[in-house]
Every structure is written in structure tokens, then in C-alpha cells.
Amino acid sequence: MDRNGLRGRIIAKGFSIDEFCKAIGMTRVTFDRRMSGKTEFTRDEIARIMEVLELTVEEMYSIFFIKKVA
């Protein structure tokens, strides 16, 4: 997951992290766990994120599913 990419999109849309969490119906603690990699985002959560951030399918894949090659 591209954590920096997601944070950048959130900020670019004018949200604070707390505002964004509220918009997608997630607690800050849960969001932080997802961002740290302790747990994964569910499909429903990804769908809400796509809607709130107005992401295209390609953007969603680049953030959530494409692994970086070292």
C-alpha cells in the first residue's frame, strides 16, 4: 500500500486526517492501524475512500494494490 500517496490525496482534497476519518465513517485509531499495516483496509472501506476522495479505479489500484519493487 502507498501510505504516502493516500495521505497526499487526503491533504490535497483539503481534509485533516480527523475530518477524513469522520467522512469515511472510521475511527482515527482504526485508520492509524490500517495505515501502519497492522490491519488491512476492507473492500467497503476502500469503496468509501474512493467515493470521498473521488479516486478513479486506476488511482485506487495504485494506492491500495500495487506493490513497490525495491
mmCIF file of the N, C-alpha and C atoms, coordinates in Angstrom:
data_MODEL
# 
_entry.id   MODEL 
# 
loop_
_atom_site.group_PDB 
_atom_site.id 
_atom_site.type_symbol 
_atom_site.label_atom_id 
_atom_site.label_alt_id 
_atom_site.label_comp_id 
_atom_site.label_asym_id 
_atom_site.label_entity_id 
_atom_site.label_seq_id 
_atom_site.pdbx_PDB_ins_code 
_atom_site.Cartn_x 
_atom_site.Cartn_y 
_atom_site.Cartn_z 
_atom_site.occupancy 
_atom_site.B_iso_or_equiv 
_atom_site.pdbx_formal_charge 
_atom_site.auth_seq_id 
_atom_site.auth_comp_id 
_atom_site.auth_asym_id 
_atom_site.auth_atom_id 
_atom_site.pdbx_PDB_model_num 
ATOM 1   N N  . MET A 1 1  ? 0.828   -1.180 0.000   1.00 0.00 ? 1  MET A N  1 
ATOM 2   C CA . MET A 1 1  ? 0.000   0.000  0.000   1.00 0.00 ? 1  MET A CA 1 
ATOM 3   C C  . MET A 1 1  ? 0.875   1.247  0.000   1.00 0.00 ? 1  MET A C  1 
ATOM 4   N N  . ASP A 1 2  ? 0.457   2.237  -0.760  1.00 0.00 ? 2  ASP A N  1 
ATOM 5   C CA . ASP A 1 2  ? 1.188   3.505  -0.841  1.00 0.00 ? 2  ASP A CA 1 
ATOM 6   C C  . ASP A 1 2  ? 0.607   4.472  0.193   1.00 0.00 ? 2  ASP A C  1 
ATOM 7   N N  . ARG A 1 3  ? 1.134   4.412  1.403   1.00 0.00 ? 3  ARG A N  1 
ATOM 8   C CA . ARG A 1 3  ? 0.622   5.244  2.502   1.00 0.00 ? 3  ARG A CA 1 
ATOM 9   C C  . ARG A 1 3  ? 0.803   6.736  2.227   1.00 0.00 ? 3  ARG A C  1 
ATOM 10  N N  . ASN A 1 4  ? 1.967   7.081  1.679   1.00 0.00 ? 4  ASN A N  1 
ATOM 11  C CA . ASN A 1 4  ? 2.224   8.488  1.377   1.00 0.00 ? 4  ASN A CA 1 
ATOM 12  C C  . ASN A 1 4  ? 1.274   8.993  0.289   1.00 0.00 ? 4  ASN A C  1 
ATOM 13  N N  . GLY A 1 5  ? 0.994   8.140  -0.671  1.00 0.00 ? 5  GLY A N  1 
ATOM 14  C CA . GLY A 1 5  ? 0.058   8.513  -1.726  1.00 0.00 ? 5  GLY A CA 1 
ATOM 15  C C  . GLY A 1 5  ? -1.338  8.785  -1.181  1.00 0.00 ? 5  GLY A C  1 
ATOM 16  N N  . LEU A 1 6  ? -1.789  7.932  -0.260  1.00 0.00 ? 6  LEU A N  1 
ATOM 17  C CA . LEU A 1 6  ? -3.109  8.131  0.341   1.00 0.00 ? 6  LEU A CA 1 
ATOM 18  C C  . LEU A 1 6  ? -3.140  9.405  1.177   1.00 0.00 ? 6  LEU A C  1 
ATOM 19  N N  . ARG A 1 7  ? -2.124  9.605  2.003   1.00 0.00 ? 7  ARG A N  1 
ATOM 20  C CA . ARG A 1 7  ? -2.071  10.840 2.812   1.00 0.00 ? 7  ARG A CA 1 
ATOM 21  C C  . ARG A 1 7  ? -2.053  12.081 1.921   1.00 0.00 ? 7  ARG A C  1 
ATOM 22  N N  . GLY A 1 8  ? -1.309  12.001 0.840   1.00 0.00 ? 8  GLY A N  1 
ATOM 23  C CA . GLY A 1 8  ? -1.250  13.133 -0.085  1.00 0.00 ? 8  GLY A CA 1 
ATOM 24  C C  . GLY A 1 8  ? -2.597  13.451 -0.703  1.00 0.00 ? 8  GLY A C  1 
ATOM 25  N N  . ARG A 1 9  ? -3.348  12.412 -1.060  1.00 0.00 ? 9  ARG A N  1 
ATOM 26  C CA . ARG A 1 9  ? -4.690  12.623 -1.640  1.00 0.00 ? 9  ARG A CA 1 
ATOM 27  C C  . ARG A 1 9  ? -5.631  13.226 -0.615  1.00 0.00 ? 9  ARG A C  1 
ATOM 28  N N  . ILE A 1 10 ? -5.531  12.761 0.622   1.00 0.00 ? 10 ILE A N  1 
ATOM 29  C CA . ILE A 1 10 ? -6.386  13.285 1.689   1.00 0.00 ? 10 ILE A CA 1 
ATOM 30  C C  . ILE A 1 10 ? -6.120  14.774 1.869   1.00 0.00 ? 10 ILE A C  1 
ATOM 31  N N  . ILE A 1 11 ? -4.860  15.138 1.955   1.00 0.00 ? 11 ILE A N  1 
ATOM 32  C CA . ILE A 1 11 ? -4.486  16.543 2.154   1.00 0.00 ? 11 ILE A CA 1 
ATOM 33  C C  . ILE A 1 11 ? -4.847  17.378 0.933   1.00 0.00 ? 11 ILE A C  1 
ATOM 34  N N  . ALA A 1 12 ? -4.629  16.831 -0.262  1.00 0.00 ? 12 ALA A N  1 
ATOM 35  C CA . ALA A 1 12 ? -4.947  17.563 -1.492  1.00 0.00 ? 12 ALA A CA 1 
ATOM 36  C C  . ALA A 1 12 ? -6.436  17.882 -1.594  1.00 0.00 ? 12 ALA A C  1 
ATOM 37  N N  . LYS A 1 13 ? -7.275  17.030 -1.018  1.00 0.00 ? 13 LYS A N  1 
ATOM 38  C CA . LYS A 1 13 ? -8.720  17.272 -1.018  1.00 0.00 ? 13 LYS A CA 1 
ATOM 39  C C  . LYS A 1 13 ? -9.144  18.217 0.101   1.00 0.00 ? 13 LYS A C  1 
ATOM 40  N N  . GLY A 1 14 ? -8.189  18.656 0.917   1.00 0.00 ? 14 GLY A N  1 
ATOM 41  C CA . GLY A 1 14 ? -8.473  19.644 1.946   1.00 0.00 ? 14 GLY A CA 1 
ATOM 42  C C  . GLY A 1 14 ? -8.944  19.085 3.278   1.00 0.00 ? 14 GLY A C  1 
ATOM 43  N N  . PHE A 1 15 ? -8.762  17.785 3.475   1.00 0.00 ? 15 PHE A N  1 
ATOM 44  C CA . PHE A 1 15 ? -9.159  17.154 4.731   1.00 0.00 ? 15 PHE A CA 1 
ATOM 45  C C  . PHE A 1 15 ? -8.002  17.115 5.707   1.00 0.00 ? 15 PHE A C  1 
ATOM 46  N N  . SER A 1 16 ? -8.308  17.261 6.989   1.00 0.00 ? 16 SER A N  1 
ATOM 47  C CA . SER A 1 16 ? -7.365  16.827 8.020   1.00 0.00 ? 16 SER A CA 1 
ATOM 48  C C  . SER A 1 16 ? -7.604  15.325 8.153   1.00 0.00 ? 16 SER A C  1 
ATOM 49  N N  . ILE A 1 17 ? -6.722  14.616 8.818   1.00 0.00 ? 17 ILE A N  1 
ATOM 50  C CA . ILE A 1 17 ? -6.917  13.174 8.989   1.00 0.00 ? 17 ILE A CA 1 
ATOM 51  C C  . ILE A 1 17 ? -8.182  12.908 9.798   1.00 0.00 ? 17 ILE A C  1 
ATOM 52  N N  . ASP A 1 18 ? -8.416  13.686 10.831  1.00 0.00 ? 18 ASP A N  1 
ATOM 53  C CA . ASP A 1 18 ? -9.628  13.500 11.642  1.00 0.00 ? 18 ASP A CA 1 
ATOM 54  C C  . ASP A 1 18 ? -10.897 13.757 10.828  1.00 0.00 ? 18 ASP A C  1 
ATOM 55  N N  . GLU A 1 19 ? -10.903 14.796 10.006  1.00 0.00 ? 19 GLU A N  1 
ATOM 56  C CA . GLU A 1 19 ? -12.065 15.081 9.150   1.00 0.00 ? 19 GLU A CA 1 
ATOM 57  C C  . GLU A 1 19 ? -12.293 13.956 8.151   1.00 0.00 ? 19 GLU A C  1 
ATOM 58  N N  . PHE A 1 20 ? -11.206 13.443 7.598   1.00 0.00 ? 20 PHE A N  1 
ATOM 59  C CA . PHE A 1 20 ? -11.303 12.362 6.629   1.00 0.00 ? 20 PHE A CA 1 
ATOM 60  C C  . PHE A 1 20 ? -11.872 11.106 7.281   1.00 0.00 ? 20 PHE A C  1 
ATOM 61  N N  . CYS A 1 21 ? -11.384 10.769 8.458   1.00 0.00 ? 21 CYS A N  1 
ATOM 62  C CA . CYS A 1 21 ? -11.889 9.595  9.172   1.00 0.00 ? 21 CYS A CA 1 
ATOM 63  C C  . CYS A 1 21 ? -13.392 9.717  9.406   1.00 0.00 ? 21 CYS A C  1 
ATOM 64  N N  . LYS A 1 22 ? -13.828 10.876 9.795   1.00 0.00 ? 22 LYS A N  1 
ATOM 65  C CA . LYS A 1 22 ? -15.261 11.095 10.019  1.00 0.00 ? 22 LYS A CA 1 
ATOM 66  C C  . LYS A 1 22 ? -16.037 10.930 8.709   1.00 0.00 ? 22 LYS A C  1 
ATOM 67  N N  . ALA A 1 23 ? -15.489 11.455 7.623   1.00 0.00 ? 23 ALA A N  1 
ATOM 68  C CA . ALA A 1 23 ? -16.156 11.385 6.319   1.00 0.00 ? 23 ALA A CA 1 
ATOM 69  C C  . ALA A 1 23 ? -16.320 9.949  5.822   1.00 0.00 ? 23 ALA A C  1 
ATOM 70  N N  . ILE A 1 24 ? -15.368 9.081  6.165   1.00 0.00 ? 24 ILE A N  1 
ATOM 71  C CA . ILE A 1 24 ? -15.471 7.693  5.716   1.00 0.00 ? 24 ILE A CA 1 
ATOM 72  C C  . ILE A 1 24 ? -16.059 6.777  6.789   1.00 0.00 ? 24 ILE A C  1 
ATOM 73  N N  . GLY A 1 25 ? -16.415 7.343  7.938   1.00 0.00 ? 25 GLY A N  1 
ATOM 74  C CA . GLY A 1 25 ? -17.049 6.558  8.988   1.00 0.00 ? 25 GLY A CA 1 
ATOM 75  C C  . GLY A 1 25 ? -16.109 5.604  9.708   1.00 0.00 ? 25 GLY A C  1 
ATOM 76  N N  . MET A 1 26 ? -14.896 6.070  9.950   1.00 0.00 ? 26 MET A N  1 
ATOM 77  C CA . MET A 1 26 ? -13.882 5.231  10.598  1.00 0.00 ? 26 MET A CA 1 
ATOM 78  C C  . MET A 1 26 ? -13.277 6.003  11.760  1.00 0.00 ? 26 MET A C  1 
ATOM 79  N N  . THR A 1 27 ? -12.966 5.306  12.847  1.00 0.00 ? 27 THR A N  1 
ATOM 80  C CA . THR A 1 27 ? -12.302 5.986  13.951  1.00 0.00 ? 27 THR A CA 1 
ATOM 81  C C  . THR A 1 27 ? -10.845 6.263  13.576  1.00 0.00 ? 27 THR A C  1 
ATOM 82  N N  . ARG A 1 28 ? -10.270 7.229  14.232  1.00 0.00 ? 28 ARG A N  1 
ATOM 83  C CA . ARG A 1 28 ? -8.869  7.569  13.983  1.00 0.00 ? 28 ARG A CA 1 
ATOM 84  C C  . ARG A 1 28 ? -7.961  6.401  14.348  1.00 0.00 ? 28 ARG A C  1 
ATOM 85  N N  . VAL A 1 29 ? -8.295  5.698  15.433  1.00 0.00 ? 29 VAL A N  1 
ATOM 86  C CA . VAL A 1 29 ? -7.492  4.552  15.864  1.00 0.00 ? 29 VAL A CA 1 
ATOM 87  C C  . VAL A 1 29 ? -7.486  3.475  14.778  1.00 0.00 ? 29 VAL A C  1 
ATOM 88  N N  . THR A 1 30 ? -8.654  3.166  14.227  1.00 0.00 ? 30 THR A N  1 
ATOM 89  C CA . THR A 1 30 ? -8.747  2.158  13.166  1.00 0.00 ? 30 THR A CA 1 
ATOM 90  C C  . THR A 1 30 ? -7.968  2.610  11.946  1.00 0.00 ? 30 THR A C  1 
ATOM 91  N N  . PHE A 1 31 ? -8.120  3.873  11.567  1.00 0.00 ? 31 PHE A N  1 
ATOM 92  C CA . PHE A 1 31 ? -7.389  4.397  10.411  1.00 0.00 ? 31 PHE A CA 1 
ATOM 93  C C  . PHE A 1 31 ? -5.883  4.272  10.616  1.00 0.00 ? 31 PHE A C  1 
ATOM 94  N N  . ASP A 1 32 ? -5.409  4.630  11.797  1.00 0.00 ? 32 ASP A N  1 
ATOM 95  C CA . ASP A 1 32 ? -3.977  4.543  12.089  1.00 0.00 ? 32 ASP A CA 1 
ATOM 96  C C  . ASP A 1 32 ? -3.482  3.096  12.011  1.00 0.00 ? 32 ASP A C  1 
ATOM 97  N N  . ARG A 1 33 ? -4.294  2.152  12.472  1.00 0.00 ? 33 ARG A N  1 
ATOM 98  C CA . ARG A 1 33 ? -3.919  0.727  12.367  1.00 0.00 ? 33 ARG A CA 1 
ATOM 99  C C  . ARG A 1 33 ? -3.808  0.309  10.905  1.00 0.00 ? 33 ARG A C  1 
ATOM 100 N N  . ARG A 1 34 ? -4.750  0.778  10.096  1.00 0.00 ? 34 ARG A N  1 
ATOM 101 C CA . ARG A 1 34 ? -4.717  0.435  8.669   1.00 0.00 ? 34 ARG A CA 1 
ATOM 102 C C  . ARG A 1 34 ? -3.473  1.049  8.012   1.00 0.00 ? 34 ARG A C  1 
ATOM 103 N N  . MET A 1 35 ? -3.206  2.293  8.331   1.00 0.00 ? 35 MET A N  1 
ATOM 104 C CA . MET A 1 35 ? -2.072  2.990  7.714   1.00 0.00 ? 35 MET A CA 1 
ATOM 105 C C  . MET A 1 35 ? -0.730  2.409  8.159   1.00 0.00 ? 35 MET A C  1 
ATOM 106 N N  . SER A 1 36 ? -0.671  1.882  9.373   1.00 0.00 ? 36 SER A N  1 
ATOM 107 C CA . SER A 1 36 ? 0.587   1.309  9.867   1.00 0.00 ? 36 SER A CA 1 
ATOM 108 C C  . SER A 1 36 ? 0.810   -0.109 9.353   1.00 0.00 ? 36 SER A C  1 
ATOM 109 N N  . GLY A 1 37 ? -0.223  -0.684 8.737   1.00 0.00 ? 37 GLY A N  1 
ATOM 110 C CA . GLY A 1 37 ? -0.098  -2.031 8.211   1.00 0.00 ? 37 GLY A CA 1 
ATOM 111 C C  . GLY A 1 37 ? -0.436  -3.117 9.217   1.00 0.00 ? 37 GLY A C  1 
ATOM 112 N N  . LYS A 1 38 ? -0.889  -2.732 10.409  1.00 0.00 ? 38 LYS A N  1 
ATOM 113 C CA . LYS A 1 38 ? -1.266  -3.730 11.414  1.00 0.00 ? 38 LYS A CA 1 
ATOM 114 C C  . LYS A 1 38 ? -2.506  -4.503 10.994  1.00 0.00 ? 38 LYS A C  1 
ATOM 115 N N  . THR A 1 39 ? -3.418  -3.821 10.309  1.00 0.00 ? 39 THR A N  1 
ATOM 116 C CA . THR A 1 39 ? -4.600  -4.455 9.722   1.00 0.00 ? 39 THR A CA 1 
ATOM 117 C C  . THR A 1 39 ? -4.779  -3.865 8.331   1.00 0.00 ? 39 THR A C  1 
ATOM 118 N N  . GLU A 1 40 ? -5.577  -4.546 7.512   1.00 0.00 ? 40 GLU A N  1 
ATOM 119 C CA . GLU A 1 40 ? -5.779  -4.082 6.135   1.00 0.00 ? 40 GLU A CA 1 
ATOM 120 C C  . GLU A 1 40 ? -7.137  -3.405 5.975   1.00 0.00 ? 40 GLU A C  1 
ATOM 121 N N  . PHE A 1 41 ? -7.209  -2.492 5.012   1.00 0.00 ? 41 PHE A N  1 
ATOM 122 C CA . PHE A 1 41 ? -8.482  -1.881 4.672   1.00 0.00 ? 41 PHE A CA 1 
ATOM 123 C C  . PHE A 1 41 ? -9.392  -2.945 4.064   1.00 0.00 ? 41 PHE A C  1 
ATOM 124 N N  . THR A 1 42 ? -10.682 -2.882 4.402   1.00 0.00 ? 42 THR A N  1 
ATOM 125 C CA . THR A 1 42 ? -11.649 -3.798 3.799   1.00 0.00 ? 42 THR A CA 1 
ATOM 126 C C  . THR A 1 42 ? -12.096 -3.231 2.455   1.00 0.00 ? 42 THR A C  1 
ATOM 127 N N  . ARG A 1 43 ? -12.782 -4.067 1.683   1.00 0.00 ? 43 ARG A N  1 
ATOM 128 C CA . ARG A 1 43 ? -13.301 -3.595 0.395   1.00 0.00 ? 43 ARG A CA 1 
ATOM 129 C C  . ARG A 1 43 ? -14.285 -2.447 0.594   1.00 0.00 ? 43 ARG A C  1 
ATOM 130 N N  . ASP A 1 44 ? -15.155 -2.557 1.600   1.00 0.00 ? 44 ASP A N  1 
ATOM 131 C CA . ASP A 1 44 ? -16.118 -1.480 1.852   1.00 0.00 ? 44 ASP A CA 1 
ATOM 132 C C  . ASP A 1 44 ? -15.421 -0.180 2.233   1.00 0.00 ? 44 ASP A C  1 
ATOM 133 N N  . GLU A 1 45 ? -14.366 -0.278 3.028   1.00 0.00 ? 45 GLU A N  1 
ATOM 134 C CA . GLU A 1 45 ? -13.615 0.920  3.416   1.00 0.00 ? 45 GLU A CA 1 
ATOM 135 C C  . GLU A 1 45 ? -12.946 1.549  2.198   1.00 0.00 ? 45 GLU A C  1 
ATOM 136 N N  . ILE A 1 46 ? -12.373 0.722  1.345   1.00 0.00 ? 46 ILE A N  1 
ATOM 137 C CA . ILE A 1 46 ? -11.734 1.234  0.130   1.00 0.00 ? 46 ILE A CA 1 
ATOM 138 C C  . ILE A 1 46 ? -12.772 1.921  -0.761  1.00 0.00 ? 46 ILE A C  1 
ATOM 139 N N  . ALA A 1 47 ? -13.952 1.337  -0.860  1.00 0.00 ? 47 ALA A N  1 
ATOM 140 C CA . ALA A 1 47 ? -15.022 1.943  -1.665  1.00 0.00 ? 47 ALA A CA 1 
ATOM 141 C C  . ALA A 1 47 ? -15.411 3.306  -1.109  1.00 0.00 ? 47 ALA A C  1 
ATOM 142 N N  . ARG A 1 48 ? -15.508 3.430  0.213   1.00 0.00 ? 48 ARG A N  1 
ATOM 143 C CA . ARG A 1 48 ? -15.849 4.733  0.817   1.00 0.00 ? 48 ARG A CA 1 
ATOM 144 C C  . ARG A 1 48 ? -14.736 5.739  0.584   1.00 0.00 ? 48 ARG A C  1 
ATOM 145 N N  . ILE A 1 49 ? -13.486 5.288  0.696   1.00 0.00 ? 49 ILE A N  1 
ATOM 146 C CA . ILE A 1 49 ? -12.342 6.169  0.449   1.00 0.00 ? 49 ILE A CA 1 
ATOM 147 C C  . ILE A 1 49 ? -12.363 6.653  -0.995  1.00 0.00 ? 49 ILE A C  1 
ATOM 148 N N  . MET A 1 50 ? -12.627 5.737  -1.926  1.00 0.00 ? 50 MET A N  1 
ATOM 149 C CA . MET A 1 50 ? -12.708 6.114  -3.348  1.00 0.00 ? 50 MET A CA 1 
ATOM 150 C C  . MET A 1 50 ? -13.768 7.186  -3.568  1.00 0.00 ? 50 MET A C  1 
ATOM 151 N N  . GLU A 1 51 ? -14.906 7.013  -2.920  1.00 0.00 ? 51 GLU A N  1 
ATOM 152 C CA . GLU A 1 51 ? -16.002 7.965  -3.088  1.00 0.00 ? 51 GLU A CA 1 
ATOM 153 C C  . GLU A 1 51 ? -15.654 9.330  -2.512  1.00 0.00 ? 51 GLU A C  1 
ATOM 154 N N  . VAL A 1 52 ? -15.149 9.341  -1.293  1.00 0.00 ? 52 VAL A N  1 
ATOM 155 C CA . VAL A 1 52 ? -14.845 10.619 -0.624  1.00 0.00 ? 52 VAL A CA 1 
ATOM 156 C C  . VAL A 1 52 ? -13.710 11.360 -1.335  1.00 0.00 ? 52 VAL A C  1 
ATOM 157 N N  . LEU A 1 53 ? -12.693 10.632 -1.765  1.00 0.00 ? 53 LEU A N  1 
ATOM 158 C CA . LEU A 1 53 ? -11.544 11.266 -2.427  1.00 0.00 ? 53 LEU A CA 1 
ATOM 159 C C  . LEU A 1 53 ? -11.717 11.389 -3.933  1.00 0.00 ? 53 LEU A C  1 
ATOM 160 N N  . GLU A 1 54 ? -12.829 10.856 -4.452  1.00 0.00 ? 54 GLU A N  1 
ATOM 161 C CA . GLU A 1 54 ? -13.115 10.887 -5.883  1.00 0.00 ? 54 GLU A CA 1 
ATOM 162 C C  . GLU A 1 54 ? -11.971 10.258 -6.685  1.00 0.00 ? 54 GLU A C  1 
ATOM 163 N N  . LEU A 1 55 ? -11.551 9.073  -6.264  1.00 0.00 ? 55 LEU A N  1 
ATOM 164 C CA . LEU A 1 55 ? -10.470 8.359  -6.928  1.00 0.00 ? 55 LEU A CA 1 
ATOM 165 C C  . LEU A 1 55 ? -10.998 7.568  -8.116  1.00 0.00 ? 55 LEU A C  1 
ATOM 166 N N  . THR A 1 56 ? -10.196 7.492  -9.149  1.00 0.00 ? 56 THR A N  1 
ATOM 167 C CA . THR A 1 56 ? -10.505 6.600  -10.262 1.00 0.00 ? 56 THR A CA 1 
ATOM 168 C C  . THR A 1 56 ? -10.097 5.181  -9.851  1.00 0.00 ? 56 THR A C  1 
ATOM 169 N N  . VAL A 1 57 ? -10.514 4.213  -10.622 1.00 0.00 ? 57 VAL A N  1 
ATOM 170 C CA . VAL A 1 57 ? -10.128 2.828  -10.352 1.00 0.00 ? 57 VAL A CA 1 
ATOM 171 C C  . VAL A 1 57 ? -8.610  2.687  -10.426 1.00 0.00 ? 57 VAL A C  1 
ATOM 172 N N  . GLU A 1 58 ? -8.005  3.333  -11.394 1.00 0.00 ? 58 GLU A N  1 
ATOM 173 C CA . GLU A 1 58 ? -6.546  3.267  -11.547 1.00 0.00 ? 58 GLU A CA 1 
ATOM 174 C C  . GLU A 1 58 ? -5.831  3.864  -10.342 1.00 0.00 ? 58 GLU A C  1 
ATOM 175 N N  . GLU A 1 59 ? -6.333  4.997  -9.861  1.00 0.00 ? 59 GLU A N  1 
ATOM 176 C CA . GLU A 1 59 ? -5.732  5.629  -8.682  1.00 0.00 ? 59 GLU A CA 1 
ATOM 177 C C  . GLU A 1 59 ? -5.881  4.730  -7.457  1.00 0.00 ? 59 GLU A C  1 
ATOM 178 N N  . MET A 1 60 ? -7.050  4.115  -7.322  1.00 0.00 ? 60 MET A N  1 
ATOM 179 C CA . MET A 1 60 ? -7.297  3.217  -6.200  1.00 0.00 ? 60 MET A CA 1 
ATOM 180 C C  . MET A 1 60 ? -6.316  2.053  -6.233  1.00 0.00 ? 60 MET A C  1 
ATOM 181 N N  . TYR A 1 61 ? -6.127  1.446  -7.413  1.00 0.00 ? 61 TYR A N  1 
ATOM 182 C CA . TYR A 1 61 ? -5.182  0.334  -7.529  1.00 0.00 ? 61 TYR A CA 1 
ATOM 183 C C  . TYR A 1 61 ? -3.769  0.778  -7.203  1.00 0.00 ? 61 TYR A C  1 
ATOM 184 N N  . SER A 1 62 ? -3.390  1.963  -7.659  1.00 0.00 ? 62 SER A N  1 
ATOM 185 C CA . SER A 1 62 ? -2.017  2.418  -7.410  1.00 0.00 ? 62 SER A CA 1 
ATOM 186 C C  . SER A 1 62 ? -1.772  2.678  -5.928  1.00 0.00 ? 62 SER A C  1 
ATOM 187 N N  . ILE A 1 63 ? -2.799  3.026  -5.189  1.00 0.00 ? 63 ILE A N  1 
ATOM 188 C CA . ILE A 1 63 ? -2.648  3.271  -3.751  1.00 0.00 ? 63 ILE A CA 1 
ATOM 189 C C  . ILE A 1 63 ? -2.733  1.973  -2.954  1.00 0.00 ? 63 ILE A C  1 
ATOM 190 N N  . PHE A 1 64 ? -3.710  1.137  -3.244  1.00 0.00 ? 64 PHE A N  1 
ATOM 191 C CA . PHE A 1 64 ? -4.002  0.003  -2.376  1.00 0.00 ? 64 PHE A CA 1 
ATOM 192 C C  . PHE A 1 64 ? -3.427  -1.342 -2.808  1.00 0.00 ? 64 PHE A C  1 
ATOM 193 N N  . PHE A 1 65 ? -3.136  -1.539 -4.100  1.00 0.00 ? 65 PHE A N  1 
ATOM 194 C CA . PHE A 1 65 ? -2.821  -2.883 -4.533  1.00 0.00 ? 65 PHE A CA 1 
ATOM 195 C C  . PHE A 1 65 ? -1.498  -3.088 -5.242  1.00 0.00 ? 65 PHE A C  1 
ATOM 196 N N  . ILE A 1 66 ? -0.902  -2.058 -5.746  1.00 0.00 ? 66 ILE A N  1 
ATOM 197 C CA . ILE A 1 66 ? 0.352   -2.238 -6.471  1.00 0.00 ? 66 ILE A CA 1 
ATOM 198 C C  . ILE A 1 66 ? 1.518   -2.167 -5.480  1.00 0.00 ? 66 ILE A C  1 
ATOM 199 N N  . LYS A 1 67 ? 2.264   -3.236 -5.428  1.00 0.00 ? 67 LYS A N  1 
ATOM 200 C CA . LYS A 1 67 ? 3.403   -3.291 -4.513  1.00 0.00 ? 67 LYS A CA 1 
ATOM 201 C C  . LYS A 1 67 ? 4.596   -2.613 -5.160  1.00 0.00 ? 67 LYS A C  1 
ATOM 202 N N  . LYS A 1 68 ? 5.340   -1.917 -4.333  1.00 0.00 ? 68 LYS A N  1 
ATOM 203 C CA . LYS A 1 68 ? 6.551   -1.271 -4.827  1.00 0.00 ? 68 LYS A CA 1 
ATOM 204 C C  . LYS A 1 68 ? 7.669   -2.307 -4.941  1.00 0.00 ? 68 LYS A C  1 
ATOM 205 N N  . VAL A 1 69 ? 8.446   -2.189 -5.991  1.00 0.00 ? 69 VAL A N  1 
ATOM 206 C CA . VAL A 1 69 ? 9.570   -3.095 -6.202  1.00 0.00 ? 69 VAL A CA 1 
ATOM 207 C C  . VAL A 1 69 ? 10.825  -2.388 -5.727  1.00 0.00 ? 69 VAL A C  1 
ATOM 208 N N  . ALA A 1 70 ? 11.580  -3.071 -4.891  1.00 0.00 ? 70 ALA A N  1 
ATOM 209 C CA . ALA A 1 70 ? 12.797  -2.456 -4.334  1.00 0.00 ? 70 ALA A CA 1 
ATOM 210 C C  . ALA A 1 70 ? 13.925  -2.481 -5.312  1.00 0.00 ? 70 ALA A C  1 
# 
